[in-house]
Amino acid sequence: MKLTHYPLLAAATLATLGALPACTDSKTANAAESAASNASPGADSAATAGSSAASPAPAAPAGNTGSPTTIPPGKRADAATITARPQVPILCYHQIREWRPKDSKGAKDYIVPVERFKEQIKMLADSGYHTILPDQLFAYLTTGAPLPSKPVMLTFDDTDLDQFTVARPTLDKYGFKAVYFIMTVSIGRPRYMSKAQIKQLADEGNVIGSHTWDHHNVKKYQGQDWVTQIEEPTKKLEEITGKKINYFAYPFGLWNPEAIPELKKRGMDAAFILAEKRDPQDPLYTIRRIIASGYWSPRTLHNSMVQSF
C-alpha cells in the first residue's frame, strides 16, 4: 500500500509554529468511502443503530485476562498462532475539532469534527461494542484469553488537547476507555495536553503509551536516536503516570524489522502500526489500526471496521 504523510518538521520549527506533525494511514478517505458503500447489509444495519437514543454500552465481562507481566514468555503462543487469531478492530484518532479553511483535503482525514466524533462513538455504543485496552489484547493474542463481545480499541495519537477536552468526556458518557499515545516534546505546549491531564487519563483507567519524543520516522533511527526517541520519553511518561509504559505506536505507522529488537530491549511489549500488513515473525510489534477519518459517517466507520478487520 502507498503511504502518505505530512512533512516532518524540525524541533526548532515546532517551537515557533506551535504545531506538530501527525500520523497517517495508507488508505484515503475517498477510497474508504467507496469500499464502505459496498459493505454487506448486515454491517449497515448494525451501524445504523447509532441513530437510536444514546445509552451506555452494556457492561463487558471482566474475565482473567493477564498482562505481559503475568504471562511468562513460555506460556505465550507462537507467531503463527497469534497471526491466525481474528483481529480486533482498532481505531486511530488524532485531532477532534472543526475543519478550518486552511485544512487541506488530506488533512481532513485526520481531523474529525466534534459532532461527527460524537456520532461515531455513539454508534459504537449503540451497536454493542465494548472498548478493550492493550493488556486485554495482549492476553487474547498470546493465550486466547476471552474478550467481551464486539471488542474495539480506541487509540489517540500526538497528545492533542482536544483528546482530553472533547474525546475524554465523550467516551466517559458510554463507559469507554482508550489508549493515548503521547509525543513528549509537545507536553504542556499550547493546544496540547499537560502533565496533569496525562496523569488524570492514566488515573481514570486509560492507558498511556509512547509515541516518541518528536514524531521522527523510526525507520531512520540510528544509535543515540533510540535513547532520545524511546528511552527518555518512556522514563518521562512513567514519571508522569507512575505506571510502566510498555506499548508503542510508530510515527506515521512506519516501521521496519530492525526496529523491533530495539523496542524489545527498551521494554515495549507490543507496538502498533497503521493499515499495512503485519510482520508474520513479530505480529505483536505490528498490530494493525485504521485511521478514523474525519470524512466518515458512523455507517461508513462501521463498514470500514468490518472490512478492515
C-alpha positions as CSV (number, residue, x, y, z in Angstrom):
1,M,0.0,0.0,0.0
2,K,1.1,3.5,-0.7
3,L,1.8,5.7,2.4
4,T,1.3,9.4,2.5
5,H,2.2,11.7,5.4
6,Y,2.7,15.3,6.5
7,P,6.2,16.6,6.2
8,L,8.4,16.2,9.3
9,L,9.3,19.5,11.0
10,A,12.4,20.2,12.9
11,A,12.0,20.6,16.7
12,A,13.1,24.3,16.5
13,T,10.5,25.0,13.9
14,L,7.8,23.2,16.0
15,A,8.5,25.5,18.9
16,T,7.9,28.5,16.7
17,L,4.9,27.3,14.8
18,G,3.2,25.6,17.8
19,A,2.3,22.7,15.6
20,L,3.5,19.1,15.3
21,P,3.3,16.5,12.5
22,A,0.6,13.9,12.7
23,C,0.5,10.1,11.8
24,T,-1.0,9.0,8.6
25,D,-2.9,6.0,7.2
26,S,-2.3,4.1,3.9
27,K,-5.9,4.4,2.8
28,T,-7.5,7.7,1.5
29,A,-10.9,8.7,2.8
30,N,-12.4,8.6,-0.7
31,A,-11.3,5.0,-1.3
32,A,-12.6,4.0,2.1
33,E,-15.9,5.7,1.4
34,S,-16.2,3.8,-1.8
35,A,-15.3,0.5,-0.2
36,A,-17.6,1.0,2.7
37,S,-20.6,1.8,0.5
38,N,-20.4,-1.8,-0.8
39,A,-20.4,-3.4,2.6
40,S,-23.0,-6.1,3.5
41,P,-26.5,-5.1,4.6
42,G,-25.8,-6.7,7.9
43,A,-22.9,-4.4,8.6
44,D,-25.0,-1.4,7.5
45,S,-27.9,-2.3,9.9
46,A,-25.6,-2.6,12.8
47,A,-24.1,0.8,12.2
48,T,-27.4,2.4,11.7
49,A,-28.2,1.6,15.3
50,G,-26.2,4.8,16.1
51,S,-29.4,6.8,15.2
52,S,-31.2,5.5,18.3
53,A,-31.3,7.2,21.7
54,A,-27.9,7.4,23.5
55,S,-27.4,4.8,26.2
56,P,-24.3,3.3,27.9
57,A,-23.0,0.2,26.4
58,P,-23.7,-3.0,28.4
59,A,-21.1,-3.9,30.9
60,A,-18.3,-6.1,29.5
61,P,-17.4,-9.2,31.3
62,A,-14.2,-8.7,33.3
63,G,-12.5,-12.1,32.9
64,N,-9.0,-13.0,33.9
65,T,-7.0,-11.6,31.0
66,G,-3.5,-11.4,32.3
67,S,-0.8,-9.0,31.1
68,P,2.8,-9.0,29.8
69,T,4.0,-9.1,33.5
70,T,1.8,-12.1,34.4
71,I,2.0,-14.2,31.2
72,P,5.5,-15.7,31.1
73,P,7.2,-16.0,27.6
74,G,6.9,-19.8,27.8
75,K,3.1,-19.6,28.1
76,R,2.7,-17.3,25.0
77,A,1.5,-18.5,21.7
78,D,3.9,-18.6,18.7
79,A,3.8,-16.0,15.9
80,A,1.7,-18.2,13.6
81,T,-0.9,-18.8,16.3
82,I,-1.1,-15.1,17.1
83,T,-1.4,-14.1,13.4
84,A,-4.2,-16.6,12.9
85,R,-6.4,-15.2,15.6
86,P,-9.2,-12.9,14.4
87,Q,-8.0,-9.3,14.5
88,V,-9.7,-6.8,16.9
89,P,-10.8,-3.5,15.3
90,I,-8.5,-0.7,16.4
91,L,-9.3,2.9,15.6
92,C,-6.7,5.7,15.5
93,Y,-7.8,9.3,16.1
94,H,-5.8,12.5,16.0
95,Q,-7.4,15.9,16.2
96,I,-11.0,16.3,17.3
97,R,-12.0,19.7,16.1
98,E,-13.9,21.6,13.5
99,W,-12.4,21.9,10.0
100,R,-10.7,25.2,9.2
101,P,-10.4,26.9,5.8
102,K,-6.7,26.2,5.7
103,D,-7.1,22.5,6.3
104,S,-6.2,20.6,3.2
105,K,-8.3,17.8,1.8
106,G,-5.8,15.2,3.0
107,A,-5.5,16.8,6.5
108,K,-9.2,16.4,7.0
109,D,-8.7,12.6,7.1
110,Y,-7.0,13.2,10.5
111,I,-9.3,15.9,11.8
112,V,-12.7,14.6,13.0
113,P,-15.3,17.4,13.6
114,V,-16.7,17.3,17.1
115,E,-20.2,16.3,16.3
116,R,-19.0,13.6,13.8
117,F,-16.7,12.2,16.5
118,K,-19.6,12.1,19.0
119,E,-21.8,10.4,16.4
120,Q,-19.1,7.8,15.7
121,I,-18.6,7.0,19.4
122,K,-22.4,6.8,19.9
123,M,-22.7,4.3,17.0
124,L,-20.1,2.1,18.7
125,A,-22.0,2.2,22.0
126,D,-25.4,1.7,20.4
127,S,-24.1,-1.1,18.3
128,G,-23.0,-3.0,21.4
129,Y,-19.2,-2.5,21.1
130,H,-17.0,-2.8,24.3
131,T,-13.7,-1.0,24.5
132,I,-10.7,-3.0,25.4
133,L,-7.2,-2.0,26.5
134,P,-3.7,-3.3,25.4
135,D,-3.3,-5.8,28.2
136,Q,-6.6,-7.5,27.3
137,L,-5.5,-7.6,23.6
138,F,-2.1,-8.9,24.6
139,A,-3.6,-11.7,26.7
140,Y,-6.1,-12.6,23.9
141,L,-3.3,-12.7,21.2
142,T,-0.8,-14.7,23.3
143,T,-3.1,-17.0,25.3
144,G,-6.5,-16.9,23.7
145,A,-8.0,-15.2,26.7
146,P,-11.7,-14.3,26.2
147,L,-12.7,-10.8,25.2
148,P,-16.0,-9.1,25.7
149,S,-18.5,-9.3,22.8
150,K,-17.8,-6.9,19.9
151,P,-14.4,-5.6,21.2
152,V,-12.9,-2.5,19.8
153,M,-9.8,-0.5,20.9
154,L,-9.8,3.3,20.6
155,T,-6.4,5.0,20.3
156,F,-5.4,8.6,20.1
157,D,-2.1,9.9,18.8
158,D,0.0,13.0,19.3
159,T,-1.1,14.5,22.6
160,D,-3.6,17.0,21.2
161,L,-5.6,18.8,23.9
162,D,-8.9,18.1,22.3
163,Q,-8.4,14.5,23.1
164,F,-8.7,15.4,26.7
165,T,-11.4,18.2,26.5
166,V,-13.6,16.6,23.8
167,A,-12.8,12.9,23.4
168,R,-12.5,12.0,27.1
169,P,-15.9,13.3,28.2
170,T,-17.5,11.7,25.1
171,L,-16.0,8.3,26.0
172,D,-16.9,8.7,29.6
173,K,-20.6,9.1,28.6
174,Y,-20.5,5.5,27.4
175,G,-18.1,4.0,29.9
176,F,-15.4,3.7,27.3
177,K,-11.6,3.7,27.9
178,A,-8.9,4.4,25.4
179,V,-5.2,4.4,24.7
180,Y,-3.3,7.7,24.4
181,F,0.0,7.6,22.5
182,I,1.9,10.6,23.8
183,M,4.6,12.5,21.9
184,T,6.5,14.0,24.8
185,V,8.0,17.1,23.0
186,S,4.5,18.5,22.9
187,I,3.5,18.1,26.6
188,G,2.5,21.4,28.1
189,R,2.6,23.4,24.8
190,P,-0.4,25.4,23.6
191,R,-3.2,23.1,22.2
192,Y,-1.5,20.0,23.7
193,M,-2.1,18.1,27.0
194,S,-0.3,19.0,30.2
195,K,1.4,16.5,32.6
196,A,-1.6,16.8,34.9
197,Q,-4.0,15.9,32.2
198,I,-2.0,12.9,31.1
199,K,-1.8,11.7,34.6
200,Q,-5.5,12.1,35.1
201,L,-6.2,10.0,32.0
202,A,-4.0,7.2,33.4
203,D,-5.6,7.5,36.9
204,E,-9.0,7.2,35.3
205,G,-8.2,3.8,33.8
206,N,-7.0,4.7,30.4
207,V,-3.6,3.6,29.1
208,I,-0.8,5.9,28.2
209,G,1.6,4.7,25.5
210,S,4.7,6.1,23.9
211,H,4.7,7.9,20.5
212,T,8.4,9.0,20.6
213,W,9.8,12.4,21.6
214,D,9.1,14.4,18.4
215,H,7.5,12.0,15.9
216,H,10.5,11.2,13.8
217,N,10.3,8.2,11.5
218,V,11.5,5.1,13.3
219,K,13.0,3.7,10.1
220,K,15.6,6.4,10.2
221,Y,16.8,5.8,13.8
222,Q,20.5,5.2,14.5
223,G,22.5,4.9,17.7
224,Q,21.5,7.7,20.1
225,D,18.1,8.1,18.4
226,W,16.8,5.1,20.4
227,V,17.7,6.9,23.6
228,T,16.2,10.3,22.6
229,Q,13.1,8.9,20.9
230,I,12.3,5.9,23.1
231,E,14.2,5.6,26.3
232,E,13.9,9.1,27.6
233,P,10.2,9.6,26.6
234,T,9.4,6.3,28.2
235,K,11.0,7.4,31.5
236,K,9.2,10.8,31.4
237,L,5.8,9.2,30.9
238,E,6.5,6.7,33.7
239,E,7.4,9.6,36.0
240,I,4.2,11.4,35.0
241,T,1.8,8.5,35.4
242,G,3.6,6.4,38.0
243,K,2.9,3.4,35.8
244,K,5.0,1.2,33.4
245,I,4.9,2.3,29.8
246,N,5.1,-0.8,27.6
247,Y,3.1,0.0,24.5
248,F,4.3,2.0,21.5
249,A,2.8,3.5,18.3
250,Y,5.1,4.1,15.3
251,P,5.0,7.7,14.0
252,F,3.2,7.6,10.6
253,G,2.7,3.9,11.2
254,L,6.1,3.3,9.6
255,W,8.3,0.5,10.9
256,N,11.0,-1.9,9.8
257,P,12.1,-5.3,11.1
258,E,15.3,-3.7,12.6
259,A,13.2,-1.6,14.9
260,I,11.5,-4.5,16.7
261,P,14.5,-5.8,18.7
262,E,15.3,-2.2,19.7
263,L,11.8,-1.8,21.1
264,K,12.0,-5.1,22.9
265,K,15.3,-4.1,24.5
266,R,13.6,-0.9,25.7
267,G,10.7,-2.6,27.5
268,M,8.0,-2.4,24.8
269,D,5.7,-5.5,24.9
270,A,3.8,-4.6,21.7
271,A,3.7,-1.9,19.1
272,F,1.0,-0.5,16.7
273,I,1.3,0.3,13.1
274,L,-1.5,1.5,10.7
275,A,-3.2,-0.3,7.8
276,E,-0.2,-2.2,6.5
277,K,0.2,-6.0,6.8
278,R,1.6,-7.4,10.0
279,D,5.0,-8.9,10.3
280,P,4.5,-12.7,10.4
281,Q,7.6,-13.1,12.6
282,D,6.6,-10.4,15.2
283,P,2.9,-9.8,15.0
284,L,2.8,-8.3,18.5
285,Y,5.0,-5.5,17.2
286,T,3.0,-4.8,14.1
287,I,-0.6,-4.7,15.4
288,R,-2.8,-3.0,12.9
289,R,-5.0,0.1,13.3
290,I,-7.1,2.1,10.9
291,I,-7.4,5.9,10.8
292,A,-10.9,7.0,11.8
293,S,-11.4,9.6,9.0
294,G,-13.0,13.0,9.5
295,Y,-15.0,12.3,6.3
296,W,-16.6,9.1,7.7
297,S,-20.2,8.9,8.8
298,P,-20.9,6.4,11.6
299,R,-22.2,4.0,9.0
300,T,-19.0,4.3,6.9
301,L,-16.8,3.9,10.0
302,H,-18.6,0.7,10.9
303,N,-18.4,-0.7,7.4
304,S,-14.6,0.1,7.3
305,M,-14.1,-1.7,10.6
306,V,-15.9,-4.8,9.4
307,Q,-13.9,-4.8,6.1
308,S,-10.5,-4.0,7.6
309,F,-10.5,-6.5,10.4
